[in-house]
Structure formats: C-alpha cells, structure tokens
Amino acid sequence: YCSAECQRKAWRSHKLSCQKASSPEAEVTELLLAGRLFSAQRILQGLPKATLLAELQERIKLGIHSEIVDERLQLKEGKFGLGYVATRDLAEGDPLLFDTAFASAPVDGDKEFHFLIAEKCLRKGHNAARRNSARIDAQADFYHDRVKALAMKAGMDKSWLSGTLDADQEEQVLLCSIAEGNCLFCSEEPNFVGLFVAAARFNHSCDPNAIVETTRSTALVRAGRAILAGSEVFISYLPKELLESKDRRDRLKSGRGFD
C-alpha cells in the first residue's frame, strides 16, 4: 500500500481474503484442543508460557489423550491380533506414540495394583459430578468407550461374566482383569504401574524393537532400532531388569496370562 489511507480504502475487499497471522501460542492452543499433547509439548519447550503449560498439565492429568506422532503407526490386525504397524521406515529413537495414564498405582502397596487401578477407573467412570463438568464427562465417556473395550487378562472372553454376577460385581471383575492384563511398569518410577489405553495396544516381544519411557502420568514409545514400513512394532511388557531375569516367563504367565 502507498499509505495508511490507501490501506483503509482497500480493507473492505482485502478483509475477505486476509488471514490472521499464526503464532506459536495459537498453534499450541489448537494442538491442545485437538489432544495432540506431544506436539504441543515440543513447541512449548521453547515457549515458556505459564498458562499454556498449566493447560498442558491439566490435559495430561485427564488421562484420555494420546497421539501417534507424525502418523508413524497404524493399528492393524496381524499374527498376534490387533497391534501397531509402522507406516513408514523408522529410525532408532524416533518418537512413535505419546500416551497419558488414565490411572496409576503402586505395585508395593497394601492392595494389589489391579484392585487400585480398577477402583480409580470406576470412580472416574461413575463420577457423581457427571453432566456438570465437561472434563469429568470426557473422562467418563473415555472410560465407557475405551477403557472397558480393552482386552481382559489372557484374552478371556468377556461374555463369561454375563449373568454370573450382579452388574456392579461384573464391572469390578472386568476392570480388575483389564488392569492386570494391560498396565505397564513405569520406567521412571519403578514402584508404579499405569494404565495407558493407547499404549496397551502394542503387542509384547522378549526382543522388542521399541522402548517405552513411562512416568505415572505419561508414556512415550520410541523405536529401539530401525524398523521397516509394514513391520509390527513390539514393546516389552516387563522392564529391562525383569525381561533379562530367568523367571520372565513365570512373570508374564502370572501377570499377563501368557508366556
């Protein structure tokens, strides 16, 4: 424009095609709304914005968000049932999936961890404040749609529960079995396990091609070595020290129902 006056005169037609300049803050906000917390976190590392960091932590606490990084994985049926397959060639160290824990519990507490996980999940799924809070609604919906859809320990058929117990007892048994068959050890906090619903879809290998970095609230799966497109991506359900122990088969049998 030749002048501010010239710009004002042209605004009526120009505003139809004018787009607001994007900013890192706006991008992070969009990513948070979309539940892409890993991508938002990467941008926030160089953007110390307290409000956005607080919002990120709140969304992590919800435990319902996961992200397949850069669409590097796809869930597909394979030799070992449903699992993640690489959509492209992957390099060692590539981040593949970021997940948040719906619940976590100590493995050395007074109660077995699967009872504690089940109790926490049930509380979130049947929260009395439901329909009064969008976040509580989101947790409850996630519980009914995603958590209860996870496989039971050892792939047991859920239909055997029907009619054998009352509805509340049936749900409690179901959640205990789901917790025992799907929780992952926390690599950064070894005395804890977490229920990571998206990461639970990985199949196990005693020679995994991917590694899991976990806290009580987040899990990040990375390629442990180069993986070719179309290959299934495996993790170990046991931490490294237990995976290398002589009784790993017994641990897998007792904890997961297979060896």
Secondary structure as GFF3:
##gff-version 3
##sequence-region A 1 259
A	DSSP	alpha_helix	4	14	.	.	.	ID=ss1
A	DSSP	alpha_helix	24	33	.	.	.	ID=ss2
A	DSSP	alpha_helix	37	44	.	.	.	ID=ss3
A	DSSP	alpha_helix	50	62	.	.	.	ID=ss4
A	DSSP	beta_strand	66	68	.	.	.	ID=ss5
A	DSSP	three_ten_helix	69	71	.	.	.	ID=ss6
A	DSSP	beta_strand	73	78	.	.	.	ID=ss7
A	DSSP	beta_strand	81	86	.	.	.	ID=ss8
A	DSSP	beta_strand	95	100	.	.	.	ID=ss9
A	DSSP	beta_strand	103	106	.	.	.	ID=ss10
A	DSSP	alpha_helix	113	125	.	.	.	ID=ss11
A	DSSP	alpha_helix	134	142	.	.	.	ID=ss12
A	DSSP	pi_helix	143	147	.	.	.	ID=ss13
A	DSSP	three_ten_helix	153	155	.	.	.	ID=ss14
A	DSSP	three_ten_helix	158	161	.	.	.	ID=ss15
A	DSSP	alpha_helix	167	182	.	.	.	ID=ss16
A	DSSP	beta_strand	184	185	.	.	.	ID=ss17
A	DSSP	beta_strand	192	195	.	.	.	ID=ss18
A	DSSP	three_ten_helix	199	201	.	.	.	ID=ss19
A	DSSP	beta_strand	203	204	.	.	.	ID=ss20
A	DSSP	beta_strand	210	214	.	.	.	ID=ss21
A	DSSP	beta_strand	218	223	.	.	.	ID=ss22
A	DSSP	beta_strand	234	235	.	.	.	ID=ss23
A	DSSP	alpha_helix	240	243	.	.	.	ID=ss24
A	DSSP	alpha_helix	248	256	.	.	.	ID=ss25
###
